[in-house]
């Protein structure tokens, strides 16, 4: 299993983007979370196999109706066991 952090920029808050990411992740069999960041981006952390992570990145670049994606930055991440059992929407602030 691999883990990735995706940082999605553009008009991604207030358009249902985190819920879109959650549905996409569950559809790809991924675990992790989606959360809004204070700078206007959405962070998506996902754990799964390479093919599912690549498909997720494609979905994130497309986004839901109403979103305007300008960039999807990707970083390798460590697999965190506390997120290995499902995909949640986090609220930090």
C-alpha positions as a Python dict, from the first residue, in 0.01 Angstrom:
ca = {
    (1, 'X'): (0, 0, 0),
    (2, 'X'): (106, 352, -76),
    (3, 'X'): (-7, 687, 56),
    (4, 'X'): (-28, 1025, -115),
    (5, 'X'): (-126, 1377, -20),
    (6, 'X'): (-297, 1581, -288),
    (7, 'X'): (-332, 1957, -256),
    (8, 'X'): (-606, 2085, -483),
    (9, 'X'): (-613, 2454, -577),
    (10, 'X'): (-876, 2667, -742),
    (11, 'X'): (-1242, 2714, -657),
    (12, 'X'): (-1265, 2403, -438),
    (13, 'X'): (-1428, 2521, -116),
    (14, 'X'): (-1802, 2573, -89),
    (15, 'X'): (-1876, 2351, -393),
    (16, 'X'): (-1899, 2006, -232),
    (17, 'X'): (-1543, 1916, -324),
    (18, 'X'): (-1465, 1718, -5),
    (19, 'X'): (-1779, 1508, -49),
    (20, 'X'): (-1688, 1451, -414),
    (21, 'X'): (-1341, 1337, -303),
    (22, 'X'): (-1493, 1104, -44),
    (23, 'X'): (-1722, 939, -301),
    (24, 'X'): (-1433, 902, -547),
    (25, 'X'): (-1205, 753, -283),
    (26, 'X'): (-1464, 500, -170),
    (27, 'X'): (-1525, 409, -534),
    (28, 'X'): (-1154, 340, -581),
    (29, 'X'): (-1125, 146, -254),
    (30, 'X'): (-904, 411, -92),
    (31, 'X'): (-883, 513, 273),
    (32, 'X'): (-785, 854, 410),
    (33, 'X'): (-943, 1197, 444),
    (34, 'X'): (-1032, 1523, 275),
    (35, 'X'): (-1021, 1859, 449),
    (36, 'X'): (-1035, 2229, 372),
    (37, 'X'): (-718, 2426, 431),
    (38, 'X'): (-713, 2784, 554),
    (39, 'X'): (-542, 2900, 233),
    (40, 'X'): (-841, 2796, 20),
    (41, 'X'): (-706, 2461, -101),
    (42, 'X'): (-839, 2116, -21),
    (43, 'X'): (-602, 1848, 109),
    (44, 'X'): (-680, 1488, 21),
    (45, 'X'): (-480, 1213, 191),
    (46, 'X'): (-528, 869, 38),
    (47, 'X'): (-397, 519, 108),
    (48, 'X'): (-423, 242, -151),
    (49, 'X'): (-256, 77, -446),
    (50, 'X'): (-80, 271, -721),
    (51, 'X'): (-355, 228, -981),
    (52, 'X'): (-627, 349, -744),
    (53, 'X'): (-418, 651, -640),
    (54, 'X'): (-358, 742, -1006),
    (55, 'X'): (-731, 717, -1078),
    (56, 'X'): (-803, 931, -773),
    (57, 'X'): (-565, 1201, -894),
    (58, 'X'): (-752, 1211, -1226),
    (59, 'X'): (-1084, 1247, -1044),
    (60, 'X'): (-943, 1524, -823),
    (61, 'X'): (-826, 1715, -1132),
    (62, 'X'): (-1179, 1694, -1275),
    (63, 'X'): (-1368, 1777, -955),
    (64, 'X'): (-1744, 1817, -906),
    (65, 'X'): (-1973, 2045, -1104),
    (66, 'X'): (-1913, 2400, -981),
    (67, 'X'): (-1546, 2351, -894),
    (68, 'X'): (-1268, 2512, -1096),
    (69, 'X'): (-945, 2319, -1048),
    (70, 'X'): (-624, 2509, -1126),
    (71, 'X'): (-370, 2262, -984),
    (72, 'X'): (-336, 1924, -813),
    (73, 'X'): (-1, 1896, -633),
    (74, 'X'): (96, 1548, -517),
    (75, 'X'): (335, 1438, -243),
    (76, 'X'): (438, 1093, -129),
    (77, 'X'): (329, 1031, 230),
    (78, 'X'): (366, 771, 502),
    (79, 'X'): (70, 538, 549),
    (80, 'X'): (-92, 644, 877),
    (81, 'X'): (-269, 349, 1043),
    (82, 'X'): (-541, 569, 1197),
    (83, 'X'): (-673, 643, 845),
    (84, 'X'): (-646, 288, 710),
    (85, 'X'): (-1004, 182, 776),
    (86, 'X'): (-1216, 426, 578),
    (87, 'X'): (-1235, 769, 418),
    (88, 'X'): (-1352, 1064, 629),
    (89, 'X'): (-1406, 1435, 597),
    (90, 'X'): (-1195, 1618, 854),
    (91, 'X'): (-1268, 1954, 1012),
    (92, 'X'): (-963, 2133, 1151),
    (93, 'X'): (-1108, 2479, 1192),
}
